[in-house]
Amino acid sequence: MAKLEQLIQMAEDELTEYSSDARKIEKLRRKFALGLNARQIEALKAELIEDMPKGFFASLIEDNRQSIALPFWGIAGLGLLFGISLRQPLDFIAPVIAIPAAIQVQRWGWQLEAKRLVLKTFEQLEERMKNPEKIK
């Protein structure tokens, strides 16, 4: 599990750079190929597939994390605005709830996207191991 977490962390680091998914996968593929053999890749891939949440909400968060977090940021901002301008202490409850919710949605979506990137990299590595003549 520690190795998988390390690989997911590497993928999260790649997500911070602005580039295409193909470029990110290419960079990760090089790093993964140096440290893993075929059996490890298969075992880690099976563990990752088992660990990946399945369902509508998880896929929605993975694909649209920023769009889903946006209303929470808006509620937090309005709560701050009304709390300060109208001097309503009760309006500060909205930011207290909405800011952690928005951060959690963003964090979960980021982790899901990194896991998906690792999974795609594993699949590409397996494909290259099965068909080495197709390497460019």
C-alpha positions in Angstrom: 0.0 0.0 0.0 2.9 2.4 0.7 4.3 1.9 -2.8 0.9 2.6 -4.3 0.5 5.8 -2.2 4.0 6.9 -3.4 3.0 6.4 -7.0 -0.3 8.3 -6.4 1.7 11.1 -4.9 4.0 11.2 -8.0 0.8 11.5 -10.1 -0.5 14.3 -8.0 2.8 16.1 -8.5 2.4 15.6 -12.3 -1.1 17.1 -12.1 0.3 20.4 -10.9 2.0 20.9 -14.3 0.1 22.2 -17.2 0.4 19.6 -19.9 -1.7 17.0 -21.7 -2.7 13.7 -20.2 -0.5 11.9 -22.7 2.5 13.9 -21.6 1.8 13.3 -18.0 1.4 9.6 -18.6 4.6 9.5 -20.6 6.5 11.2 -17.8 5.0 8.8 -15.2 5.6 5.8 -17.4 9.3 6.4 -17.4 9.4 6.8 -13.7 7.3 3.7 -13.0 9.1 1.5 -15.5 12.4 2.1 -13.7 11.1 1.0 -10.3 8.5 -1.7 -11.0 8.5 -5.1 -12.6 5.6 -6.7 -14.4 4.3 -8.6 -11.4 4.4 -5.5 -9.2 2.5 -3.5 -11.8 -0.2 -6.1 -12.0 -0.5 -6.3 -8.2 -0.6 -2.5 -7.8 -3.1 -2.2 -10.6 -5.4 -4.8 -9.1 -5.1 -3.0 -5.7 -5.8 0.4 -7.3 -8.8 -0.9 -9.2 -10.2 -2.4 -5.9 -9.5 0.9 -4.1 -11.0 3.2 -6.7 -14.5 4.3 -5.7 -17.2 3.2 -8.1 -20.5 5.0 -8.6 -22.1 8.1 -10.0 -21.0 10.6 -7.4 -17.3 9.5 -7.5 -17.1 9.7 -11.3 -18.9 13.1 -11.2 -16.4 14.4 -8.6 -13.5 13.0 -10.6 -14.6 14.7 -13.9 -16.0 18.0 -12.5 -14.5 18.7 -9.1 -14.2 22.4 -9.7 -17.8 22.8 -10.9 -19.1 20.9 -7.9 -17.0 22.9 -5.4 -17.9 26.2 -7.0 -21.3 26.5 -5.2 -19.7 25.9 -1.9 -17.2 28.6 -2.5 -20.1 30.9 -3.5 -22.0 30.1 -0.3 -18.9 30.8 1.7 -18.3 34.1 0.0 -21.9 35.2 0.4 -21.9 34.2 4.0 -18.8 36.3 4.6 -20.2 39.2 2.7 -23.5 39.3 4.5 -22.0 38.6 7.8 -19.6 41.5 7.5 -21.8 44.0 5.7 -25.1 43.3 7.6 -23.3 42.6 10.9 -25.1 39.3 11.2 -23.1 36.8 13.2 -25.3 34.0 12.1 -24.3 34.5 8.5 -20.8 33.3 9.5 -22.1 29.8 9.9 -22.3 29.4 6.1 -18.5 29.9 5.5 -17.7 27.6 8.5 -19.6 24.8 6.7 -19.0 25.7 3.1 -15.2 26.3 3.0 -14.3 22.8 4.4 -16.9 21.2 2.1 -15.4 22.9 -0.9 -11.8 22.0 0.1 -12.8 18.4 0.7 -14.5 18.1 -2.7 -11.5 19.6 -4.4 -9.1 17.3 -2.5 -11.1 14.2 -3.2 -11.4 15.0 -6.9 -7.7 15.7 -7.1 -6.9 12.3 -5.5 -9.4 10.5 -7.8 -7.8 12.2 -10.9 -4.3 11.2 -9.7 -5.4 7.6 -9.2 -7.0 7.5 -12.7 -3.7 8.8 -14.1 -1.8 6.1 -12.3 -4.2 3.5 -13.6 -3.9 4.8 -17.2 -0.1 4.7 -16.8 -0.2 1.1 -15.6 -2.4 0.1 -18.6 0.0 1.8 -21.0 3.0 0.0 -19.4 1.2 -3.4 -19.7 0.4 -2.6 -23.3 4.0 -1.8 -24.0 5.2 -5.0 -22.3 2.8 -7.1 -24.4 3.6 -5.3 -27.7 7.2 -4.1 -27.6 7.3 -3.7 -31.4 4.8 -0.9 -31.3 7.1 1.4 -29.4 7.8 4.6 -31.3 
